[in-house]
Amino acid sequence: MSIPTEWLGPVEEAVRNSVLLAWDGCHKMYVVMDEHSAHWFSHEYRNTAQGDFDTMMNTLHDWWDESCPLRFIQSISNFDYYDDLIPQCAESSPF
């Protein structure tokens, strides 16, 4: 499984303009858009990634596959703006 195709457009656009990716190792994935936030995440999160677009997208796909069902991806700018690129539990279906 990988990031669902219907969500890829906004995720790819954010990754192209990002500074860093961060993952809590469970379900919280962040596409970090500014240096200040990137500095904080690089010190507070064990799982971070930087690099070219393909490397970062491959990393995000891997994290998605390893994350729990509560997973989400948000972009973050200056710790005061969060954008839900993939809302929490977006792919869950009611029983």
HUDA-V183158 format. One record per backbone hydrogen bond with DSSP energy under -0.5 kcal/mol. NH is the residue of the N-H (numbers start at 0). CO is the residue of the C=O. E is the energy in kcal/mol with one decimal. If there is no record, write none. Layout:
# HUDA-V183158
NH:CO:E
NH:CO:E
This chain:
# HUDA-V183158
6:3:-2.0
7:3:-0.6
7:4:-1.2
8:4:-0.5
10:6:-1.4
11:7:-3.3
12:8:-2.3
13:9:-2.1
14:10:-2.6
15:11:-2.2
16:12:-0.9
16:13:-0.8
17:14:-1.3
18:31:-3.4
19:31:-1.5
20:48:-2.3
21:29:-2.2
22:46:-2.4
23:27:-2.0
28:26:-0.7
28:71:-1.7
29:21:-3.2
30:73:-2.8
31:19:-3.0
31:29:-0.7
32:75:-2.8
37:33:-2.2
38:34:-2.5
39:35:-1.7
40:36:-2.8
41:37:-2.5
42:38:-1.0
42:39:-0.9
43:39:-1.9
44:40:-2.6
46:22:-0.8
47:45:-0.9
48:20:-1.9
55:51:-2.5
56:52:-2.7
57:53:-2.5
58:54:-2.2
59:55:-2.4
60:56:-2.5
61:57:-2.3
62:58:-2.7
63:59:-2.5
64:60:-2.2
65:61:-1.6
66:62:-1.3
66:63:-0.6
67:25:-2.1
70:67:-1.7
71:26:-2.1
72:85:-1.9
73:28:-2.4
74:82:-2.3
75:30:-2.2
76:80:-2.2
79:76:-1.9
80:76:-1.2
82:74:-2.3
84:72:-1.8
84:82:-1.0
85:72:-2.4
88:70:-1.4
89:86:-1.8
91:88:-1.8
